[in-house]
Amino acid sequence: MISERTVNIFLFALLPVTVLAAWLLDEPFIITLATKAAILALAGVGLNIALGLGGLVSFGHAAFFGLGGYAMGILASHAQSYAPLMEVPFLIEGTKSMPVIWLVALVTSALAALAIGALSLRTSGVYFIMVTLAFGQMLYYFAISWPAYGGEDGLSIYVRNGFPGLNTLDPVQFFLIAFAVLTVGIFLAWRLARSAFGLALSAARQNAERVETVGLGPYRIRLVAFVISGAMTGLAGALFADLNRFVSPTMFSWHLSGELIVFCILGGVGRLYGPVAGAMLYVLLEHVLGGLSAYWHIYLGLLLLLVVLFARGGLIGLLSGREVAHE
């Protein structure tokens, strides 16, 4: 069997190699697909911090993805219309700067995750799943009823936001931005998993009572992990909205929350590169099978069923021969 480290290296190199090949063959659409996979992988890495490390099955992570997207959409729309975002107590204007938008998306998503997590984590099991789902749906219906920013029709951004020194309208350069952010996200997730906090989070997942006996608070540990997870997912939402130059309430949809969980399961829950493998496989299936049938999700469901039944370690576990996560 191939070692898991080798599989991870292969997965890390696959996206840039694909983009290089597409650039040489003059296939910009393939570059866009690779960029989409990188952004969705970042959202999956964020979810995997809560799901894989903390054992928190959140069915409302689309809430943070959508908040990140709307943070981009609102700021960029005010910048393109030259209308101030807020005039009291002081003037706040929109912006087309990606770093500023990312910061706003991170802070907004982190604050939302803090509020949602503070309430949701007082429950467990199926109740936690349903509470997170309820929060996501609340934001979904709020976005639908928000006519100032498109309501049900969504909000279009005419020109992609800018990054210092780069032409973000060039597909390759925008991919490099998304891939660089994904790399930082993977590194942070790796460091987190190996830190004292990560070990405490893993212990809380396995036996919360024992963690309490040594003086640690499982609730606080899980809450911090949930906030980090939500912030990273929100950053992915801002990038995704920038890729499409469009935001809509579907970014809050529970379907998207389910897709993020599917990424983790397909690649391998708790594995560092599991969401990366799952997102790439998902985008590939969507492109290939979507061209064959409008009901391609049936095949995705069959694949997911096979993974759950016969490859508990996901795609990475299948290739490396390790059912238990080990990076």
Buried (B, 14 or more C-beta within 10 A) or exposed (E): EEEBEEBBEBBBEBBBEBBEEBBEEEBEEBBBBBBBBBBBBBBBBBBBBBBBBBBBBBBBBBBBBBBBBBBBBBBBBBBBEEEEBEEEEEEEEBBBBBEEBBBBBBEBBBBBBBEBBEEBBEEBEEEBBEBBBBBBBBBBEEBBEBEEBBBEEBBBBEEBBBBEEEEBEEBBEBBBBBBEBBEEBBEBBBEBBEEEBBEBBBBBBEEBEEBEEEEBEBBEBBBBBBBBBBBBBBBBBBBBBBBBBBBBBBBBBBEBBBBBBBBBBBBBBBBBBBBBBBBBBBBEBBBEBEEEEEEBBEBBEEBBEEBEEEBBBBBBBBBBEBEEBBB
